[in-house]
């Protein structure tokens, strides 16, 4: 085993997804000699917004994959490991390889964590019995197989109560699936498409919600507000929901399915959520000023992308807007 190392970088970006790579490019473009290091364990980069198109049969999973090394800007030091502990008092990060990294400026761009375990039975049954999800590479490919194999019955699409990456994605795949079902209606596919969300509205942005209400009405899609997926009994092909009425009353309901597209709850990675850098939000998101992306307690720490506790959607589009602000500051 190689001895543990300690090294220092002017700027240390933790996370080599869309947000981290975009920021690294901007920093090096603005200051070509700037010492920038990127801490990222994976050798593969997935363009995750494309997984909706994979699940809808419009793109292959391979089309969303790139080698991480091919995306890292020239001159940026790639450290292929994960963060295992943050010590902002001492400007240091411990890594999964046992090394210690110190920095002048730290940027959190770790993305988020899908909390599959919070829905009973989901982790074990994802990818079988018609249970699919575009929120994993394996699940996205299975989504399209499930849509193609669908021969009628309930096609159930869910939404969790937490913030998620791309709040529109759970509905996007539903409309793509409904298009396919309608095209197959002449060969005996009799579908009942149901969208279940714990929210009291179809979408958080009122203008979009108004339009989407017309879309689901025109398509004949059932919308069940206040319905949150809690368990999957895959062998029976039954989904279990907690239903919350507007008056606060709660009950449990079951819904049989032939296809279930399940979206898990999401939160910050545990290494962030359990660190001094987390906000008081239940999701454990990294604390960040909404105008500067700067941490409120540690002036040399910034956060952007899905991990940041910012009042924007958790999308690549949001990260694209946050990166120039972070780079400037």
Order of alpha helices (4+ residues) and beta strands (2+ residues): beta-alpha-beta-beta-alpha-beta-alpha-beta-beta-beta-beta-beta-alpha-beta-alpha-beta-alpha-beta-alpha-beta-beta-beta-beta-beta-beta-alpha-beta-alpha
